[in-house]
Each structure stands twice: as C-alpha cells, then as structure tokens.
Amino acid sequence: MKKFDIRKIKLRTTRLEDIDDRMLLINLYATQAITLVIGFIWLLFQGRNPFNLFKPGDSMHFIYWGVGLAAAVIVLDLLAARIVPDEASDDGGVNDRIFRHRPIWHIAVLSLVVAICEETLFRGAVQYHIGPYWTSIIFATIHVRYLKHWIPTGLVFCISYALGWIYMKTGTLLAPILAHFIIDLVMGLVIRFRREE
C-alpha cells in the first residue's frame, strides 16, 4: 500500500471558466459546511450553547429588523447598480454562474444555507470576541472576489456591520439570518431573471 506524502500535493490557481457547474456547487456547499462546523466549534469553546442563539426571544421584533435591513440593502444595492459602472462592481462572474440558470427553489435553498452558516460563524462566534467592526473587516476579506474593487468591498463591509448591529439590537441570530437570506434571495432572483443586454 502506498504511503500518503503531503509534499507531493501541488496547488494551482483555477479560473472560474475551468470549473463546471457541479464542482462550483460542491465547492459552495463544502465551504458553507466548513463555515458552520467552525462556527459551532468556536461557540462551544466559548462555553456557549449554539442553539440558544437561534431563539427568537420574547417578541418577534427580529422579523422587523431583518426585513427592514434587507429592504434597505436591496434598495441601496439596486441604486448602486444603476450608478456604478459594471467593471467597478465585477465579482469575476461568480454570482452570475451561481444564480443565472438555477431554479428558484435552489436559489432559495442556497440563500438559506449561506445565511445560516455565515451568520452562525461571523455574528454568532467571531463578533462575540472582536465586535462588529473587526468582524466586518474579516467578513469583507473572505468575500475575496470583491476585493479587486473598493465599492463592492465597502458595501459588503457596511452590510456586515449592519447585520452585526441588528444582532446586538435584537439579541437573536434570527434577525441577521433573515436579513442575509432575503438579500441573497432577492439578488439571486435579480440575476436569474435579469435580461441580457
């Protein structure tokens, strides 16, 4: 039997065009699963019960906060799309590849998975230690496809900070999850049904 040798592993850069649709989805779901696992482990090391973060609290005000933030972000994003040139907000075609030919139900599932996984790690675990500002810097940095352009990077930072703020305001992770879900769902549907120029 052959021994595994870590020195023989070779890394190479891959272009988006080289990845087929199936592999793109596998990568997306795998990274979200890793994000969720890291979030849960981090919360357990903090001595906190991850499931308590998902309790709605005494009232359903988190719905107003989540829907309100999502509506504000969507309006700002659509306005920015009209003002900002396409090349200044280019993400390398990743979002287009993810959402363009996806069925509506799958866009909803993707949006929900991303919202739960990312909010669990960033708002639930990371923000607890370093606050919303530094969490938002990390959040914007991991969205590496936007880093080539300052406008989308700034938008991701501001959205992340707002998600952290409504989490602190409501005391439940359901508020930022709801906002994140609605934002991703609506923007995914906009990409899905956008007419070609």
Stockholm file with secondary structure:
# STOCKHOLM 1.0

chainA/1-197         MKKFDIRKIKLRTTRLEDIDDRMLLINLYATQAITLVIGFIWLLFQGRNPFNLFKPGDSMHFIYWGVGLAAAVIVLDLLAARIVPDEASDDGGVNDRIFRHRPIWHIAVLSLVVAICEETLFRGAVQYHIGPYWTSIIFATIHVRYLKHWIPTGLVFCISYALGWIYMKTGTLLAPILAHFIIDLVMGLVIRFRREE
#=GR chainA/1-197 SS CCCCCGGGCCCCCCCGGGSCHHHHHHHHHHHHHHHHHHHHHHHHHTTCCGGGGGCCCSSSHHHHHHHHHHHHHHHHHHHHHHHSCGGGSCCTTHHHHHHTTCCHHHHHHHHHHHHHHHHIIIIIIIHHHHHHHHHHHHHHHHCGGGTTSHHHHHHHHHHHHHHHHHHHHHSSTHHHHHHHHHHHHHHHHHHHHCCCC
#=GC SS_cons         CCCCCGGGCCCCCCCGGGSCHHHHHHHHHHHHHHHHHHHHHHHHHTTCCGGGGGCCCSSSHHHHHHHHHHHHHHHHHHHHHHHSCGGGSCCTTHHHHHHTTCCHHHHHHHHHHHHHHHHIIIIIIIHHHHHHHHHHHHHHHHCGGGTTSHHHHHHHHHHHHHHHHHHHHHSSTHHHHHHHHHHHHHHHHHHHHCCCC
//
